[in-house]
């Protein structure tokens, strides 16, 4: 069976990952809220992903909230040396399907330190600002992430849901190594951000990579993404081992 290694590798700063990762949003309950119907099944999906040489797992404190990070630690701790866990802070939840931006420094510090506890880590490999908060200057949000990085709690900083101007501003404030934006064969509004990422060697992590209404096969959608750019790091998520294996098989297709 093909593994994620067939997609080739990419260096996110000093971290080498296989280019096909796993997004851990869908292992939670409906509406990305609460526990999954079967925690053991969620653990099994995570373990199978690692067996298939997925070594980039993306999550967020808001997935559940907190549930996704807890499941990752329950299933995979102690972690393999080569596993990169990326998480995010900056969104709050009030119920299923409800998302609210909060980029206040105090909130980001609390979110990051909570993620460290849940993931059982002393340092998060890749910590991403989940979205810019229109009520908080980007400089304030990233200033707190810089402080956490200086304290050794964050290894590298990424951003998510940033447009081209916001990314340029962020890069003046912090050493940004990755961008996570919505992108698929059917949704290319962030093409300019991808082009900057490719030019400058930033990892581009497309969320909702299977949002491909015109493509019959999810595998085709993933193959297209992998071939679109060498900096593309798709993170398809699923709560099913069968779907996980189908997604990972795309790594070997042309």
Phi and psi in degrees as a GROMACS rama.xvg file:
@    title "Ramachandran Plot"
@    xaxis  label "Phi"
@    yaxis  label "Psi"
@TYPE xy
-64.3227  148.664  UNK-2
-119.675  171.715  UNK-3
-61.904  -21.7634  UNK-4
-63.1965  -23.7962  UNK-5
-65.8529  -17.0555  UNK-6
-78.1731  -7.83178  UNK-7
84.9453  179.782  UNK-8
-119.867  163.574  UNK-9
-144.216  144.067  UNK-10
-98.4793  110.239  UNK-11
-86.3323  98.0654  UNK-12
55.2742  -118.095  UNK-13
-99.5473  18.7897  UNK-14
-115.381  116.876  UNK-15
-91.0841  124.15  UNK-16
-127.335  152.412  UNK-17
-70.6223  140.271  UNK-18
-71.4367  -14.0512  UNK-19
-104.076  111.333  UNK-20
-105.379  -161.918  UNK-21
-136.807  128.936  UNK-22
-96.3967  124.516  UNK-23
-98.3696  30.6012  UNK-24
-78.3693  -39.1034  UNK-25
-83.3474  0.880026  UNK-26
-84.0274  -0.396386  UNK-27
-91.9421  -168.634  UNK-28
-77.0027  177.827  UNK-29
-60.1858  139.893  UNK-30
72.7801  18.1823  UNK-31
54.465  43.5992  UNK-32
-135.256  126.923  UNK-33
76.7155  -171.52  UNK-34
-72.9921  152.857  UNK-35
-69.572  162.978  UNK-36
-58.8153  -29.6221  UNK-37
-142.86  102.511  UNK-38
-63.5138  -36.4409  UNK-39
-62.6961  -37.2693  UNK-40
-66.7509  -38.8011  UNK-41
-63.7596  -42.0227  UNK-42
-59.4503  -41.4746  UNK-43
-64.4507  -38.3516  UNK-44
-63.5132  -45.9558  UNK-45
-61.7451  -43.1668  UNK-46
-66.7495  -37.5002  UNK-47
-67.0656  -36.7736  UNK-48
-58.5711  -45.4229  UNK-49
-66.5619  -37.7237  UNK-50
-59.5461  -33.4099  UNK-51
-87.2708  18.3621  UNK-52
66.9909  24.0048  UNK-53
-72.1476  122.712  UNK-54
-126.907  20.1558  UNK-55
-131.174  111.422  UNK-56
-115.232  126.206  UNK-57
-110.222  132.386  UNK-58
-143.636  -166.853  UNK-59
-163.062  152.897  UNK-60
-65.944  -21.5924  UNK-61
-83.9596  -6.15421  UNK-62
-80.8528  97.75  UNK-63
132.382  -51.7631  UNK-64
-66.5803  156.596  UNK-65
76.6723  -21.2275  UNK-66
-64.6101  -44.7725  UNK-67
-59.4139  -45.4298  UNK-68
-62.8846  -41.3251  UNK-69
-60.9158  -42.7948  UNK-70
-64.2174  -39.9195  UNK-71
-60.4926  -45.7974  UNK-72
-66.2076  -42.9733  UNK-73
-59.7059  -38.4583  UNK-74
-84.0318  -33.8651  UNK-75
-120.283  -13.1487  UNK-76
-77.0304  136.579  UNK-77
-71.3324  139.559  UNK-78
-78.7029  147.288  UNK-79
-59.7709  148.242  UNK-80
-58.5865  -34.4633  UNK-81
-86.8861  -2.52239  UNK-82
-78.6145  126.512  UNK-83
-104.142  120.796  UNK-84
-106.256  120.24  UNK-85
-106.445  134.471  UNK-86
-134.83  175.655  UNK-87
-140.486  154.779  UNK-88
-140.742  153.532  UNK-89
128.165  0.736705  UNK-90
-123.403  140.894  UNK-91
-115.14  159.785  UNK-92
-122.942  141.713  UNK-93
-120.397  -1.27721  UNK-94
165.785  177.019  UNK-95
-56.2093  128.697  UNK-96
73.4231  5.10179  UNK-97
-104.754  127.259  UNK-98
-134.324  133.619  UNK-99
-135.122  131.525  UNK-100
-78.3013  137.281  UNK-101
-146.829  100.103  UNK-102
-104.223  17.6127  UNK-103
-64.2272  138.94  UNK-104
-53.6233  -43.8617  UNK-105
-60.1749  -41.0139  UNK-106
-66.1799  -42.4935  UNK-107
-64.705  -38.3676  UNK-108
-63.8692  -46.1559  UNK-109
-61.5721  -41.0745  UNK-110
-64.9901  -45.4903  UNK-111
-63.9701  -45.3293  UNK-112
-67.2858  -32.9751  UNK-113
-65.76  -40.3211  UNK-114
-63.4126  -40.758  UNK-115
-57.8523  -44.2988  UNK-116
-64.7819  -48.1484  UNK-117
-66.2869  -38.4439  UNK-118
-83.1454  -5.99771  UNK-119
60.4408  44.2494  UNK-120
-118.439  153.415  UNK-121
-93.1998  -21.9886  UNK-122
-148.5  134.377  UNK-123
-90.8951  127.756  UNK-124
-60.1755  -47.8886  UNK-125
-137.732  112.391  UNK-126
-111.598  124.102  UNK-127
-114.458  135.801  UNK-128
-72.3867  116.016  UNK-129
-64.9458  -30.8705  UNK-130
-170.721  147.552  UNK-131
-68.1708  140.155  UNK-132
-98.0048  117.98  UNK-133
-62.9222  -15.6647  UNK-134
-96.6168  -0.021453  UNK-135
-133.57  127.358  UNK-136
-56.6269  138.683  UNK-137
-56.1578  -33.9337  UNK-138
-61.363  -35.5644  UNK-139
-70.1768  -44.0512  UNK-140
-64.0359  -50.2692  UNK-141
-71.5205  -27.3683  UNK-142
-59.6618  -38.868  UNK-143
-69.3529  -38.6628  UNK-144
-66.13  -36.6001  UNK-145
-60.6379  -41.5843  UNK-146
-63.9898  -42.6821  UNK-147
-64.8861  -35.9419  UNK-148
-65.4364  -43.2051  UNK-149
-64.4471  -27.049  UNK-150
-82.0848  -4.03965  UNK-151
86.0701  11.8025  UNK-152
-90.8601  -18.4678  UNK-153
-127.118  132.517  UNK-154
-83.755  -51.0468  UNK-155
-137.47  153.612  UNK-156
-111.846  135.814  UNK-157
-128.385  170.371  UNK-158
-128.609  159.977  UNK-159
-140.108  142.885  UNK-160
61.3301  37.7859  UNK-161
-104.089  136.215  UNK-162
-86.176  -177.911  UNK-163
-64.323  -38.9078  UNK-164
-70.3897  -41.3295  UNK-165
-65.1549  -36.9742  UNK-166
-64.5712  -42.4529  UNK-167
-60.995  -41.65  UNK-168
-64.2865  -43.9583  UNK-169
-59.9353  -38.7574  UNK-170
-72.2948  -18.1396  UNK-171
-78.1884  -21.495  UNK-172
-98.6292  -31.6054  UNK-173
-143.607  162.721  UNK-174
-84.744  99.8493  UNK-175
-91.7665  128.612  UNK-176
-109.285  -11.6018  UNK-177
-156.946  158.481  UNK-178
-132.368  133.095  UNK-179
-118.642  105.052  UNK-180
-128.075  158.66  UNK-181
-66.3782  129.607  UNK-182
-164.34  135.456  UNK-183
-159.555  178.477  UNK-184
-61.1394  -25.7951  UNK-185
-99.8342  -7.08844  UNK-186
-138.375  96.4106  UNK-187
-117.066  30.3972  UNK-188
-63.2218  -23.7835  UNK-189
-97.9294  26.0324  UNK-190
-53.3418  -42.4802  UNK-191
-61.1081  -35.9166  UNK-192
-68.1129  -40.307  UNK-193
-61.3141  -41.2506  UNK-194
-63.805  -41.0218  UNK-195
-64.874  -41.8021  UNK-196
-60.2451  -43.5747  UNK-197
-66.4254  -42.1388  UNK-198
-61.2583  -39.6424  UNK-199
-106.68  4.35192  UNK-200
75.7632  27.139  UNK-201
-83.9049  142.643  UNK-202
-68.6275  134.244  UNK-203
-113.362  113.828  UNK-204
-106.799  101.367  UNK-205
-79.2523  121.704  UNK-206
-92.9993  155.696  UNK-207
54.9357  49.1749  UNK-208
-67.7063  -18.8011  UNK-209
-98.1522  15.9213  UNK-210
-76.5216  67.2511  UNK-211
-124.918  79.1  UNK-212
-62.6325  -27.6325  UNK-213
-91.038  -0.160293  UNK-214
-112.277  125.39  UNK-215
-71.6637  -32.6951  UNK-216
-109.476  127.05  UNK-217
-58.0025  -32.8485  UNK-218
-61.1212  -40.841  UNK-219
-61.9674  -39.9098  UNK-220
-62.5391  -40.3128  UNK-221
-71.6677  -39.85  UNK-222
-60.4009  -43.0972  UNK-223
-59.6761  -44.9825  UNK-224
-61.8411  -47.0476  UNK-225
-61.3744  -34.0318  UNK-226
-87.392  -14.0893  UNK-227
-65.9142  -38.4096  UNK-228
-158.918  143.09  UNK-229
-69.9587  -13.87  UNK-230
-94.543  0.482044  UNK-231
-75.5773  129.368  UNK-232
-127.965  79.7282  UNK-233
-64.2664  144.494  UNK-234
-129.909  62.0799  UNK-235
-60.4638  139.711  UNK-236
-115.993  155.045  UNK-237
-165.024  159.35  UNK-238
-106.157  10.8879  UNK-239
-120.27  130.261  UNK-240
-63.3276  -39.3529  UNK-241
-59.0348  -47.2996  UNK-242
-67.3221  -37.0511  UNK-243
-57.6154  -47.9133  UNK-244
-64.0723  -37.4557  UNK-245
-64.6341  -42.7131  UNK-246
-63.1119  -46.2899  UNK-247
-65.1762  -32.1556  UNK-248
-60.9217  -23.6517  UNK-249
-62.0857  -22.7425  UNK-250
-59.9865  -26.3346  UNK-251
-101.057  1.59044  UNK-252
-93.9903  156.194  UNK-253
